[in-house]
């Protein structure tokens, strides 16, 4: 799945071969986060149907690079910043049906 996700992301505008190391790392992180949410062991393979969620999470993280965890920011009179560390709702909706109950 990892190679398929990487190839797909590299087709996006603005992505290039020089981003491969960063994308590879982001894909690993996304896979671990999704496996954790789904209660899969780190050695378990994920269903191929989850690839779009992995890709979405990687693109979100790639675009947030340098602004890690910021979900909203306001600069009017003093400023305010809100941070997010959870999987985005739309990613959770895609993968929820694959979630295993904890033992």
DSSP file (Angstrom, degrees, kcal/mol; ACC not computed):
  #  RESIDUE AA STRUCTURE BP1 BP2  ACC     N-H-->O    O-->H-N    N-H-->O    O-->H-N    TCO  KAPPA ALPHA  PHI   PSI    X-CA   Y-CA   Z-CA
    1    1 A X     >        0   0    0      0, 0.0     4,-2.6     0, 0.0     5,-0.2   0.000 360.0 360.0 360.0 -37.4    0.0    0.0    0.0
    2    2 A X  H  >  +     0   0    0      1,-0.2     4,-2.5     2,-0.2     5,-0.2   0.906 360.0  46.1 -58.0 -45.5    2.8    2.4    0.9
    3    3 A X  H  > S+     0   0    0      2,-0.2     4,-2.7     1,-0.2    -1,-0.2   0.892 112.0  52.0 -65.1 -39.4    4.3    2.4   -2.7
    4    4 A X  H  > S+     0   0    0      2,-0.2     4,-2.1     1,-0.2    -2,-0.2   0.918 111.5  46.6 -62.8 -44.2    0.8    2.9   -4.2
    5    5 A X  H  X S+     0   0    0     -4,-2.6     4,-2.5     2,-0.2    -2,-0.2   0.923 112.7  49.8 -64.4 -45.0    0.1    5.9   -1.9
    6    6 A X  H  X S+     0   0    0     -4,-2.5     4,-2.3    -5,-0.2    -2,-0.2   0.931 111.0  48.7 -60.9 -47.0    3.5    7.4   -2.6
    7    7 A X  H  X S+     0   0    0     -4,-2.7     4,-0.6     1,-0.2    -1,-0.2   0.900 112.6  49.1 -60.4 -41.0    3.0    7.1   -6.4
    8    8 A X  H >< S+     0   0    0     -4,-2.1     3,-0.9    -5,-0.2     4,-0.3   0.908 110.9  48.9 -65.5 -42.9   -0.4    8.6   -6.2
    9    9 A X  H >< S+     0   0    0     -4,-2.5     3,-1.7     1,-0.2    -1,-0.2   0.877 104.1  59.9 -65.8 -37.3    0.8   11.6   -4.1
   10   10 A X  H 3< S+     0   0    0     -4,-2.3    -1,-0.2     1,-0.3    -2,-0.2   0.683  95.7  64.0 -66.2 -16.3    3.7   12.3   -6.5
   11   11 A X  T << S+     0   0    0     -3,-0.9    -1,-0.3    -4,-0.6    -2,-0.2   0.642  83.3 101.7 -77.7 -15.1    1.1   12.8   -9.3
   12   12 A X  S X  S-     0   0    0     -3,-1.7     3,-1.7    -4,-0.3     2,-0.0  -0.376  88.0 -95.5 -71.5 146.9   -0.3   15.8   -7.4
   13   13 A X  T 3  S+     0   0    0      1,-0.2    -1,-0.1    -2,-0.1     3,-0.1  -0.365 110.5  23.4 -59.8 138.0    0.7   19.3   -8.6
   14   14 A X  T 3  S+     0   0    0      1,-0.3     2,-0.3    -3,-0.1    -1,-0.2   0.280  95.0 115.4  90.0 -11.0    3.6   20.7   -6.6
   15   15 A X    <   +     0   0    0     -3,-1.7    -1,-0.3    -6,-0.2     2,-0.3  -0.708  40.2 173.4 -92.3 143.8    4.9   17.3   -5.5
   16   16 A X    >   -     0   0    0     -2,-0.3     3,-2.0    -3,-0.1     4,-0.2  -0.912  48.4 -96.6-143.6 170.8    8.3   16.2   -6.8
   17   17 A X  G >  S+     0   0    0     -2,-0.3     3,-1.5     1,-0.3     4,-0.3   0.776 117.9  65.8 -58.9 -28.1   10.9   13.5   -6.5
   18   18 A X  G 3  S+     0   0    0      1,-0.3    -1,-0.3     2,-0.1     4,-0.3   0.644  95.5  58.7 -72.9 -11.3   12.8   15.6   -3.9
   19   19 A X  G <> S+     0   0    0     -3,-2.0     4,-3.0     1,-0.2     5,-0.3   0.452  77.1  99.3 -89.6  -2.0    9.8   15.3   -1.6
   20   20 A X  H <> S+     0   0    0     -3,-1.5     4,-3.0     1,-0.2     5,-0.2   0.880  79.4  49.2 -58.3 -45.0   10.1   11.5   -1.5
   21   21 A X  H  > S+     0   0    0     -4,-0.3     4,-1.9    -3,-0.2    -1,-0.2   0.927 115.6  43.8 -62.4 -44.3   12.0   11.2    1.8
   22   22 A X  H  > S+     0   0    0     -4,-0.3     4,-2.6     2,-0.2    -2,-0.2   0.934 115.6  48.0 -65.0 -45.9    9.5   13.5    3.6
   23   23 A X  H  X S+     0   0    0     -4,-3.0     4,-2.6     1,-0.2    -2,-0.2   0.894 109.2  54.1 -62.0 -40.2    6.5   11.8    2.0
   24   24 A X  H  X S+     0   0    0     -4,-3.0     4,-2.0    -5,-0.3    -1,-0.2   0.915 111.1  45.6 -59.7 -43.6    7.9    8.4    2.9
   25   25 A X  H  X S+     0   0    0     -4,-1.9     4,-2.3    -5,-0.2    -2,-0.2   0.908 112.7  50.2 -66.3 -43.0    8.2    9.4    6.5
   26   26 A X  H  X S+     0   0    0     -4,-2.6     4,-2.5     1,-0.2    -2,-0.2   0.864 109.1  52.2 -64.7 -36.1    4.7   11.0    6.5
   27   27 A X  H  X S+     0   0    0     -4,-2.6     4,-2.7     2,-0.2    -1,-0.2   0.926 108.7  50.3 -65.2 -44.6    3.2    7.8    5.0
   28   28 A X  H  X S+     0   0    0     -4,-2.0     4,-2.3     1,-0.2    -2,-0.2   0.928 112.5  47.0 -58.0 -45.6    4.8    5.8    7.8
   29   29 A X  H  X S+     0   0    0     -4,-2.3     4,-2.6     2,-0.2    -2,-0.2   0.913 112.3  49.6 -63.1 -42.9    3.4    8.1   10.5
   30   30 A X  H  X S+     0   0    0     -4,-2.5     4,-2.5     1,-0.2     5,-0.2   0.909 110.5  50.1 -63.7 -42.3   -0.1    8.0    8.8
   31   31 A X  H  X S+     0   0    0     -4,-2.7     4,-2.6     2,-0.2    -1,-0.2   0.916 112.1  47.6 -62.5 -43.1   -0.1    4.2    8.7
   32   32 A X  H  X S+     0   0    0     -4,-2.3     4,-2.3    -5,-0.2    -2,-0.2   0.913 112.7  48.8 -64.5 -42.7    0.9    4.0   12.4
   33   33 A X  H  X S+     0   0    0     -4,-2.6     4,-2.3     2,-0.2    -2,-0.2   0.912 113.6  46.1 -63.8 -42.3   -1.7    6.5   13.4
   34   34 A X  H  X S+     0   0    0     -4,-2.5     4,-2.4     2,-0.2    -2,-0.2   0.909 112.0  50.9 -68.2 -41.5   -4.4    4.7   11.4
   35   35 A X  H  X>S+     0   0    0     -4,-2.6     5,-2.9    -5,-0.2     4,-0.6   0.902 110.8  50.0 -61.3 -39.8   -3.4    1.3   12.8
   36   36 A X  H ><5S+     0   0    0     -4,-2.3     3,-0.9     3,-0.2    -2,-0.2   0.929 111.3  47.6 -63.8 -45.6   -3.5    2.7   16.3
   37   37 A X  H 3<5S+     0   0    0     -4,-2.3    -2,-0.2     1,-0.2    -1,-0.2   0.871 114.9  46.3 -62.5 -37.3   -7.0    4.2   15.7
   38   38 A X  H 3<5S-     0   0    0     -4,-2.4    62,-2.6    -5,-0.2    -1,-0.2   0.492 112.0-119.6 -84.7  -3.4   -8.2    0.9   14.2
   39   39 A X  T <<5 +     0   0    0     -3,-0.9     2,-0.3    -4,-0.6    -3,-0.2   0.856  61.7 149.7  64.2  37.1   -6.6   -1.2   17.0
   40   40 A X      < -     0   0    0     -5,-2.9    -1,-0.2    -6,-0.2     2,-0.1  -0.739  51.9-110.5 -94.0 147.5   -4.4   -3.1   14.5
   41   41 A X    >   -     0   0    0     -2,-0.3     3,-1.6     1,-0.1    -1,-0.1  -0.443  31.3-112.2 -68.9 152.8   -1.0   -4.4   15.6
   42   42 A X  T 3  S+     0   0    0      1,-0.3    -1,-0.1    -2,-0.1    -7,-0.1   0.744 119.2  53.4 -61.6 -20.9    1.9   -2.5   13.9
   43   43 A X  T 3  S+     0   0    0      2,-0.1    -1,-0.3     0, 0.0     2,-0.2   0.591  87.6 102.0 -89.3 -11.2    2.7   -5.7   12.0
   44   44 A X  S <  S-     0   0    0     -3,-1.6     2,-0.3     1,-0.1    -4,-0.1  -0.480  72.7-124.7 -74.3 141.9   -0.9   -6.1   10.6
   45   45 A X        -     0   0    0     -2,-0.2     2,-0.2     1,-0.0    -4,-0.1  -0.627  21.8-129.6 -82.4 144.8   -1.6   -5.1    7.0
   46   46 A X        -     0   0    0     -2,-0.3     2,-0.0     1,-0.1     5,-0.0  -0.640  30.6 -96.3 -89.8 151.4   -4.3   -2.5    6.4
   47   47 A X    >   -     0   0    0     -2,-0.2     3,-1.9     1,-0.1     4,-0.2  -0.383  30.1-121.9 -63.3 145.2   -7.1   -3.2    3.8
   48   48 A X  G >  S+     0   0    0      1,-0.3     3,-1.9     2,-0.2     4,-0.3   0.766 107.8  72.7 -59.6 -26.5   -6.4   -1.5    0.4
   49   49 A X  G 3  S+     0   0    0      1,-0.3     3,-0.4     2,-0.1    -1,-0.3   0.641  88.0  63.2 -65.6 -12.9   -9.6    0.4    0.8
   50   50 A X  G X> S+     0   0    0     -3,-1.9     4,-2.0     1,-0.2     3,-0.8   0.559  73.8  95.8 -87.1  -9.6   -8.0    2.5    3.4
   51   51 A X  H <> S+     0   0    0     -3,-1.9     4,-2.7     1,-0.3     5,-0.2   0.864  79.5  54.9 -52.1 -42.8   -5.4    3.9    0.9
   52   52 A X  H 3> S+     0   0    0     -3,-0.4     4,-2.4    -4,-0.3    -1,-0.3   0.883 108.4  49.3 -60.9 -35.1   -7.5    7.1    0.2
   53   53 A X  H <> S+     0   0    0     -3,-0.8     4,-2.4    -4,-0.2    -1,-0.2   0.895 111.2  49.2 -68.4 -39.7   -7.6    7.9    4.0
   54   54 A X  H  X S+     0   0    0     -4,-2.0     4,-2.4     2,-0.2    -2,-0.2   0.937 112.4  48.3 -62.3 -46.6   -3.8    7.4    4.2
   55   55 A X  H  X S+     0   0    0     -4,-2.7     4,-2.5     1,-0.2    -2,-0.2   0.914 111.5  49.8 -60.6 -44.8   -3.2    9.6    1.2
   56   56 A X  H  X S+     0   0    0     -4,-2.4     4,-2.3     1,-0.2    -1,-0.2   0.917 111.4  48.4 -61.1 -45.1   -5.6   12.3    2.7
   57   57 A X  H  X S+     0   0    0     -4,-2.4     4,-2.3     2,-0.2    -1,-0.2   0.893 111.5  50.0 -64.2 -40.3   -3.8   12.2    6.0
   58   58 A X  H  X S+     0   0    0     -4,-2.4     4,-2.8     2,-0.2    -2,-0.2   0.922 111.3  48.5 -64.1 -44.4   -0.4   12.5    4.4
   59   59 A X  H  X S+     0   0    0     -4,-2.5     4,-2.4     2,-0.2    -2,-0.2   0.889 110.6  51.2 -65.1 -38.5   -1.4   15.5    2.2
   60   60 A X  H  X S+     0   0    0     -4,-2.3     4,-1.4     2,-0.2    -1,-0.2   0.943 114.0  44.2 -61.0 -47.2   -2.9   17.2    5.3
   61   61 A X  H  X S+     0   0    0     -4,-2.3     4,-0.6     2,-0.2    -2,-0.2   0.877 111.6  52.9 -67.5 -37.3    0.3   16.7    7.2
   62   62 A X  H >< S+     0   0    0     -4,-2.8     3,-0.9     1,-0.2    -1,-0.2   0.926 111.3  46.6 -62.2 -44.6    2.5   17.7    4.2
   63   63 A X  H 3< S+     0   0    0     -4,-2.4    -1,-0.2     1,-0.2    -2,-0.2   0.755 112.6  50.4 -71.0 -24.1    0.5   21.0    3.8
   64   64 A X  H >< S+     0   0    0     -4,-1.4     3,-3.5    -5,-0.2    -1,-0.2   0.468  77.0 133.1 -90.0  -3.2    0.8   21.7    7.6
   65   65 A X  T << S+     0   0    0     -3,-0.9    -3,-0.1    -4,-0.6    -4,-0.0  -0.271  77.1  21.6 -54.6 124.8    4.5   21.1    7.7
   66   66 A X  T 3  S+     0   0    0      0, 0.0    -1,-0.3     0, 0.0    -2,-0.1   0.162 122.2  60.9  99.0 -16.2    5.9   24.0    9.6
   67   67 A X  S X  S-     0   0    0     -3,-3.5     3,-2.1     3,-0.1    -2,-0.2  -0.248  79.2-175.3-131.4  44.2    2.6   24.7   11.3
   68   68 A X  T 3   -     0   0    0      1,-0.3     3,-0.1    15,-0.1    -3,-0.1  -0.139  66.0  -1.2 -52.1 124.6    2.2   21.4   13.1
   69   69 A X  T 3  S+     0   0    0      1,-0.2    15,-3.7    14,-0.1     2,-0.6   0.379  88.0 137.3  82.6  -4.2   -1.1   20.9   14.9
   70   70 A X  E <   +A   83   0A   0     -3,-2.1    13,-0.3    13,-0.3    -1,-0.2  -0.656  19.6 169.7 -79.9 122.0   -2.6   24.3   14.1
   71   71 A X  E     +     0   0A   0     11,-3.6     2,-0.3    -2,-0.6    12,-0.2   0.684  69.2   1.6-103.1 -23.3   -6.2   23.9   13.2
   72   72 A X  E     -A   82   0A   0     10,-1.6    10,-3.1     2,-0.0    -1,-0.4  -0.977  61.1-171.0-158.1 154.9   -7.1   27.6   13.2
   73   73 A X  E     -A   81   0A   0     -2,-0.3     2,-0.4     8,-0.2     8,-0.2  -0.992   2.4-171.4-150.4 139.1   -5.4   30.9   13.8
   74   74 A X  E     -A   80   0A   0      6,-3.1     6,-2.8    -2,-0.3    -2,-0.0  -0.997   7.7-172.4-132.6 136.4   -6.6   34.5   14.3
   75   75 A X    >   +     0   0    0     -2,-0.4     3,-0.5     4,-0.3     2,-0.3   0.354  44.4 122.2-110.4   4.9   -4.4   37.6   14.4
   76   76 A X  G >  S-     0   0    0      1,-0.2     3,-1.3     2,-0.1    -2,-0.1  -0.550  87.5 -18.9 -74.9 129.6   -6.9   40.2   15.3
   77   77 A X  G 3  S-     0   0    0     -2,-0.3    -1,-0.2     1,-0.3    -2,-0.0   0.888 142.8 -14.3  40.1  69.6   -6.0   42.1   18.6
   78   78 A X  G <  S-     0   0    0     -3,-0.5    -1,-0.3     2,-0.0    -2,-0.1  -0.097 102.8-116.3 107.4 -34.8   -3.6   39.8   20.3
   79   79 A X    <   -     0   0    0     -3,-1.3     2,-0.3     1,-0.1    -4,-0.3   0.180  19.6-138.2  86.6 156.0   -4.2   36.6   18.2
   80   80 A X  E     -A   74   0A   0     -6,-2.8    -6,-3.1     2,-0.0     2,-0.4  -0.976  10.6-166.6-151.8 137.1   -5.5   33.2   19.0
   81   81 A X  E     -A   73   0A   0     -2,-0.3     2,-0.4    -8,-0.2    -8,-0.2  -0.995   3.8-161.3-130.8 133.4   -4.3   29.7   17.8
   82   82 A X  E     -A   72   0A   0    -10,-3.1   -11,-3.6    -2,-0.4   -10,-1.6  -0.952  11.7-153.4-114.2 132.9   -6.1   26.4   18.1
   83   83 A X  E     -A   70   0A   0     -2,-0.4     2,-0.4   -13,-0.3   -13,-0.3  -0.808   5.1-162.3-108.8 146.5   -4.2   23.1   17.8
   84   84 A X        +     0   0    0    -15,-3.7     4,-0.1    -2,-0.3    -2,-0.0  -0.991  18.7 167.1-127.6 133.7   -5.5   19.8   16.7
   85   85 A X        +     0   0    0     -2,-0.4     2,-0.2     2,-0.1    -1,-0.1   0.311  52.3  95.4-123.6   5.9   -3.8   16.4   17.4
   86   86 A X  S    S-     0   0    0      1,-0.1     2,-0.2   -17,-0.1     3,-0.1  -0.509  86.2 -91.0 -94.9 163.2   -6.7   14.1   16.4
   87   87 A X        -     0   0    0     -2,-0.2    -1,-0.1     1,-0.1    -2,-0.1  -0.535  56.7 -99.8 -65.5 137.3   -7.3   12.3   13.1
   88   88 A X    >>  -     0   0    0     -2,-0.2     4,-2.3     1,-0.1     3,-0.6  -0.272  29.0-117.3 -59.4 147.6   -9.6   14.6   11.0
   89   89 A X  H 3> S+     0   0    0      1,-0.2     4,-2.4     2,-0.2     5,-0.2   0.878 113.2  53.6 -54.9 -43.1  -13.3   13.6   11.1
   90   90 A X  H 3> S+     0   0    0      1,-0.2     4,-1.2     2,-0.2    -1,-0.2   0.830 109.6  48.7 -67.3 -29.3  -13.5   12.8    7.4
   91   91 A X  H <> S+     0   0    0     -3,-0.6     4,-1.8     2,-0.2    -1,-0.2   0.912 110.6  50.8 -71.9 -43.4  -10.5   10.4    7.7
   92   92 A X  H  X S+     0   0    0     -4,-2.3     4,-2.0     1,-0.2    -2,-0.2   0.878 106.9  54.8 -61.4 -37.4  -12.1    8.7   10.7
   93   93 A X  H  < S+     0   0    0     -4,-2.4     4,-0.4     1,-0.2    -1,-0.2   0.885 108.0  49.7 -63.0 -37.9  -15.4    8.3    8.7
   94   94 A X  H  < S+     0   0    0     -4,-1.2     3,-0.2     1,-0.2    -1,-0.2   0.898 121.6  31.9 -66.6 -41.2  -13.5    6.5    5.9
   95   95 A X  H >< S+     0   0    0     -4,-1.8     3,-2.3     1,-0.2     4,-0.3   0.605  90.9  94.1 -96.6 -12.3  -11.7    4.1    8.2
   96   96 A X  G >< S+     0   0    0     -4,-2.0     3,-2.0     1,-0.3    -1,-0.2   0.830  78.5  61.1 -53.1 -38.9  -14.2    3.6   11.0
   97   97 A X  G 3  S+     0   0    0     -4,-0.4    -1,-0.3     1,-0.3    -2,-0.1   0.654 102.1  54.0 -67.2 -12.8  -15.8    0.5    9.5
   98   98 A X  G <  S+     0   0    0     -3,-2.3    -1,-0.3     2,-0.1    -2,-0.2   0.393  81.0 124.0 -97.3   1.5  -12.4   -1.3    9.7
   99   99 A X    <   -     0   0    0     -3,-2.0     2,-0.3    -4,-0.3   -60,-0.2  -0.410  51.2-146.2 -69.9 134.9  -12.0   -0.6   13.4
  100  100 A X        -     0   0    0    -62,-2.6     2,-0.2    -2,-0.1    -2,-0.1  -0.769  22.0-110.6 -97.2 144.5  -11.4   -3.7   15.7
  101  101 A X        -     0   0    0     -2,-0.3   -63,-0.0     1,-0.1    -1,-0.0  -0.539  39.6-107.3 -71.2 137.8  -12.7   -3.8   19.2
  102  102 A X              0   0    0     -2,-0.2    -1,-0.1     1,-0.1   -63,-0.0  -0.348 360.0 360.0 -65.1 147.7   -9.9   -3.6   21.8
  103  103 A X              0   0    0     -3,-0.1    -1,-0.1    -2,-0.0    -2,-0.0   0.422 360.0 360.0 -94.7 360.0   -9.3   -6.9   23.6
